[in-house]
Every structure is written in structure tokens, then in C-alpha cells.
């Protein structure tokens, strides 16, 4: 069974996070399982949507400040929602394209399984949300899509 999981978290979708809690807790019962949580903010224009305030005028400084704040927000979310021991997980925040950055980190950490929520809500939508669909179709690794 997999030991290293990459868990994609959309900090703007609390309902998706809630649907993941039970499955993550089940997997976390084995202390040898390790979780890498990732959140991807599309661009710096999204700062307000994420409730982040960066006061720097330089784009480079603003990006660095945003990544620090985004990582802190993800760590707070993981601590509150998943309540895992700190030695069982690590948080990663990225600014860019979710599809690409999730797969890039998956390769970088050599994750066994990707865990991602799906946003599809009705029959008219494709079976998976666009990010989940892209991940499933562009990786050779196992993917667990949570859609409750």
C-alpha cells in the first residue's frame, strides 16, 4: 500500500476539504503514511479571494510574501481540519497552474498516490472537475478522487 500521499487542497472550497477528512484520517492511522498537502493559488490577483494581504509594491517581494502567507494558511487548515501529528505531514504552497504544479510536486516528492477532490455537482458536468480530470489523465500514479 502507498506510503507517500500528495493531497491537493483548494483553500477556497471548504466543502471539498470536509469531504476529505474521513479518508485522510483512515489513511493516517498507519504512522508510516506521510502526507504532502499542496495548495495552488492561480495568480497574485487572487490574494483577496484567499484573504491574504501583501503590502509590498515589488512583484517579486509580493510573490514571496504571498507564498509565506499561503503556506501559513494551509498549515492552519491542515492543523484544524485534519489534526495530524506534525511529523506525518508537510505543507506546500505554489502560485501558478494547479494541474501543472500538482503533477510537478508529485514527481518531485515521488508520491505514490495523489488525493484530490472533485467539484462536479450534476450529470451535465463531466464526471470529474477539470483539475481532477487532468490529473487522472496525465499521471501514471494512483489517484484517489473524493466526490462524496
C-alpha positions as CSV (number, residue, x, y, z in Angstrom):
1,X,0.0,0.0,0.0
2,X,1.1,3.6,-0.7
3,X,3.2,5.4,1.9
4,X,3.5,8.8,0.4
5,X,0.4,10.8,-0.5
6,X,0.1,14.2,-2.2
7,X,-3.2,15.8,-1.1
8,X,-4.4,18.7,-3.2
9,X,-6.3,21.3,-1.1
10,X,-8.4,24.1,-2.5
11,X,-8.5,26.6,0.4
12,X,-11.5,28.3,-1.3
13,X,-13.6,25.1,-1.2
14,X,-14.3,24.2,2.4
15,X,-16.9,21.6,1.5
16,X,-14.3,19.7,-0.5
17,X,-11.9,19.8,2.4
18,X,-14.6,18.5,4.7
19,X,-15.2,15.5,2.3
20,X,-11.6,14.6,2.5
21,X,-11.2,14.5,6.3
22,X,-12.6,11.0,6.9
23,X,-10.4,9.4,4.1
24,X,-7.3,11.2,5.3
25,X,-7.9,10.1,8.9
26,X,-8.4,6.5,7.7
27,X,-5.0,6.6,5.8
28,X,-3.3,8.4,8.7
29,X,-4.0,5.5,11.1
30,X,-0.8,3.9,9.7
31,X,2.0,6.1,11.1
32,X,4.3,5.2,8.2
33,X,2.0,7.0,5.8
34,X,3.2,10.5,5.1
35,X,1.2,13.4,3.6
36,X,2.3,16.3,1.4
37,X,-0.5,18.9,1.3
38,X,-0.4,21.3,-1.6
39,X,-2.5,24.4,-2.4
40,X,-2.1,26.3,-5.6
41,X,-3.2,30.0,-5.9
42,X,-3.6,30.8,-9.6
43,X,-2.0,34.3,-9.6
44,X,-1.3,37.3,-7.4
45,X,-4.6,38.9,-8.4
46,X,-6.3,36.1,-6.3
47,X,-4.8,37.4,-3.0
48,X,-8.0,39.0,-1.8
49,X,-10.1,35.9,-2.5
50,X,-7.7,33.9,-0.2
51,X,-8.0,36.6,2.5
52,X,-4.3,37.5,2.1
53,X,-2.9,41.0,2.3
54,X,0.5,41.7,0.9
55,X,1.7,45.3,1.3
56,X,4.8,45.1,-0.9
57,X,5.0,47.2,-4.0
58,X,7.6,44.9,-5.7
59,X,6.0,42.0,-7.6
60,X,8.9,39.7,-6.5
61,X,8.5,40.6,-2.8
62,X,4.7,40.4,-3.1
63,X,5.0,36.8,-4.5
64,X,7.4,35.8,-1.7
65,X,5.2,37.3,0.9
66,X,2.1,35.7,-0.6
67,X,3.8,32.2,-0.6
68,X,4.6,32.6,3.1
69,X,1.1,33.7,3.9
70,X,-0.5,31.0,1.7
71,X,1.7,28.3,3.4
72,X,0.7,29.5,6.8
73,X,-3.0,29.4,5.8
74,X,-2.6,25.9,4.5
75,X,-0.8,24.8,7.7
76,X,-3.5,26.3,9.8
77,X,-6.2,24.5,7.7
78,X,-4.4,21.1,7.9
79,X,-3.9,21.5,11.7
80,X,-7.5,22.4,12.3
81,X,-9.3,20.2,9.8
82,X,-7.1,17.1,9.7
83,X,-5.5,17.1,13.1
84,X,-2.5,15.0,12.1
85,X,0.8,14.7,14.0
86,X,3.2,17.3,12.6
87,X,5.8,14.6,11.9
88,X,3.3,12.9,9.5
89,X,2.8,15.8,7.0
90,X,4.4,18.7,5.2
91,X,2.7,21.7,3.5
92,X,3.5,23.3,0.1
93,X,2.1,26.4,-1.4
94,X,2.5,27.4,-5.0
95,X,1.4,30.3,-7.3
96,X,0.6,29.0,-10.8
97,X,-1.5,26.5,-12.6
98,X,-3.0,23.8,-10.4
99,X,-2.8,21.0,-12.9
100,X,0.9,21.5,-13.7
101,X,2.0,22.3,-10.1
102,X,0.3,19.3,-8.6
103,X,1.9,16.9,-11.0
104,X,5.3,18.6,-10.7
105,X,5.3,18.3,-6.9
106,X,4.1,14.7,-7.3
107,X,7.2,13.9,-9.3
108,X,9.5,15.9,-7.1
109,X,8.5,14.1,-3.9
110,X,7.9,10.8,-5.7
111,X,4.4,10.4,-4.2
112,X,2.7,7.0,-4.5
113,X,-0.8,8.4,-4.7
114,X,-2.5,11.7,-5.4
115,X,-5.6,12.6,-3.4
116,X,-7.8,15.3,-5.0
117,X,-11.4,16.4,-4.5
118,X,-13.8,16.8,-7.5
119,X,-16.1,19.7,-7.9
120,X,-18.5,18.1,-10.3
121,X,-22.0,18.6,-9.0
122,X,-24.5,17.3,-11.6
123,X,-25.0,15.0,-14.5
124,X,-24.3,17.7,-17.1
125,X,-20.8,18.2,-15.9
126,X,-18.1,15.8,-16.9
127,X,-17.5,13.1,-14.3
128,X,-14.6,15.0,-12.7
129,X,-13.8,18.6,-12.2
130,X,-11.3,19.9,-14.8
131,X,-8.3,19.7,-12.5
132,X,-9.1,16.2,-11.2
133,X,-9.8,15.1,-14.8
134,X,-6.4,16.5,-16.0
135,X,-4.5,14.8,-13.1
136,X,-6.2,11.4,-13.7
137,X,-5.4,11.5,-17.4
138,X,-1.8,12.8,-17.1
139,X,-0.1,10.7,-14.4
140,X,1.0,7.1,-14.1
141,X,0.5,7.2,-10.4
142,X,-2.6,6.2,-8.5
143,X,-5.2,8.9,-8.0
144,X,-7.9,8.9,-5.3
145,X,-10.7,11.3,-6.3
146,X,-13.0,12.2,-3.4
147,X,-16.5,13.0,-4.6
148,X,-19.0,12.2,-1.8
